[in-house]
Amino acid sequence: MFSFSKIDALDLQPFEICSIRPPTENYSLTFRITRNCYWNKCAFCPVYKCGAKFSRRTVDEVLGDVQRARHIDDFLFEHGIGYPVYSEADFYKLHGILQDVQCKQWEAGIVEGDSVSDGAEDDESALNIDDERMRWFMQWFVEKPTLAQCFEHIVQWRIGGGKTCFLGDADGLIVAAEDYEKILSAIKRNFPTLERFTIYGRTKTARKKDFKELSLIQKAGIHRVHFGLESGSDEVLQLVNKGEDSRDHIDGCIKTREARLSVSVYIMPGLGGRRLSRAHACETARVINAIKPDYVRLRTLSVFPYTPLLDMVKHGQFELCSDDEIVDEIETLITAIEVPVMLYSDSATNLLPLHGKFPDEKDQLLSIIGEYKSKDYRQRLEYRLRARLESFVGQYGRLTDDIDELLQPLIKGNRLVIENMGYAENVIAAIYNKLMP
């Protein structure tokens, strides 16, 4: 049926995808309209701390990527991907197709990397990282994707329904509405199944942006802005050098909603440490109540190497909350939220499955927390271990050899048995440290 292809294998090139994106965009088609983060000073954030530099991309550069993505999509379909329907089986077909493409390109003298997409920085800095955990984290951060990664990206998007698109990187609100009109027009023309377009944004950018410009961004086709509020406490925001305050959060999000853009906000339990835990929860609820966002998403703090926050921890300037203390903090937050909103706990670093609509399911969420708190220490320990293992397998597909080895002393026959609680705490910490927030 597919005897020849309209797209020559020699013409296939990778395009820049967004390796850092919201969990809800894991199955989205992605394009980078900017690279990395111009602020890059948040004390907790490890993403751009290993040499990645901010840069803007021209409209022509982005349009070139759209065309490269379209060529890959067409080529894969012409070679049987998605026939008769897109499914997980397509990943098994990819290997042979990719091998054939790489062989043809190699024979033609095309070496991957010769046609670097529009000046993206080299990834060599990641190779020189001496911290094991950070090396693990940086496996997720792809500055220059390979053709194989782009193939997989397209197939994953198609299997996910082919309806969503995310445009990165860190603050899409700095891009002009006029540019969005050109970019989104091209994307829609080449990928007509797309129905939703989303971006990350900073609340300070939204607050300062002209309302008419925000409205034009919505009219161009952007549907939702994901904001990393992290906290509503000015003291916490200043502590972690967020570069924004609660006024930015409130005014920026309200203006965005008034421009008819959907608002999704991210909150980071634990970010205030033990000293500011209650203020962090109460002030964050205050800001949420003022904003009335469409979605609130929890992403529990994880402290990474190469971040100022880790230095603060080492110097005794920041004391981390325990899992139980973070549960208390989230309970305070949920209790104080008084507006209609959807709450999601969709980060691998979160402990409890807290998903619900306010106000209808608020009591149910508090019951989940109450049930956890009613357990004794050993029961909570086992719950935490199982929850972290489930998150790990969900994120990576399997247990890695090092984690499997750590688990062996806790397994008796086919059962998980905790006898040494201190050892179990260490295993939980080791698993947690490999989870991608």
HELIX and SHEET records of a PDB file:
HELIX    1   1 ALA A    9  ASP A   11  5                                   3    
HELIX    2   2 PRO A   23  GLU A   25  5                                   3    
HELIX    3   3 VAL A   59  GLU A   78  1                                  20    
HELIX    4   4 ALA A   89  GLU A  107  1                                  19    
HELIX    5   5 GLU A  124  LEU A  127  1                                   4    
HELIX    6   6 GLU A  132  MET A  138  1                                   7    
HELIX    7   7 LEU A  147  ILE A  159  1                                  13    
HELIX    8   8 GLY A  172  ILE A  174  5                                   3    
HELIX    9   9 ALA A  177  ASN A  190  1                                  14    
HELIX   10  10 THR A  203  LYS A  208  1                                   6    
HELIX   11  11 PHE A  211  ALA A  220  1                                  10    
HELIX   12  12 ASP A  234  LEU A  239  1                                   6    
HELIX   13  13 SER A  246  GLU A  258  1                                  13    
HELIX   14  14 SER A  277  ILE A  291  1                                  15    
HELIX   15  15 PRO A  308  LYS A  314  1                                   7    
HELIX   16  16 ASP A  323  ALA A  336  1                                  14    
HELIX   17  17 LYS A  362  LYS A  373  1                                  12    
HELIX   18  18 TYR A  377  TYR A  396  1                                  20    
HELIX   19  19 ASP A  401  LEU A  407  1                                   7    
HELIX   20  20 GLN A  408  LEU A  410  5                                   3    
HELIX   21  21 MET A  421  TYR A  432  1                                  12    
SHEET    1   A 8 LEU A  29  ARG A  32  0                                        
SHEET    2   A 8 THR A 164  GLY A 168  1                                        
SHEET    3   A 8 ARG A 196  GLY A 201  1                                        
SHEET    4   A 8 ARG A 224  GLU A 230  1                                        
SHEET    5   A 8 SER A 262  ILE A 267  1                                        
SHEET    6   A 8 TYR A 295  LEU A 298  1                                        
SHEET    7   A 8 VAL A 341  TYR A 344  1                                        
SHEET    8   A 8 GLY A 356  PHE A 358 -1                                        
SHEET    1   B 2 THR A  34  ARG A  35  0                                        
SHEET    2   B 2 SER A  55  ARG A  56 -1                                        
SHEET    1   C 2 ILE A 411  LYS A 412  0                                        
SHEET    2   C 2 ARG A 415  LEU A 416 -1                                        
END                                                                             
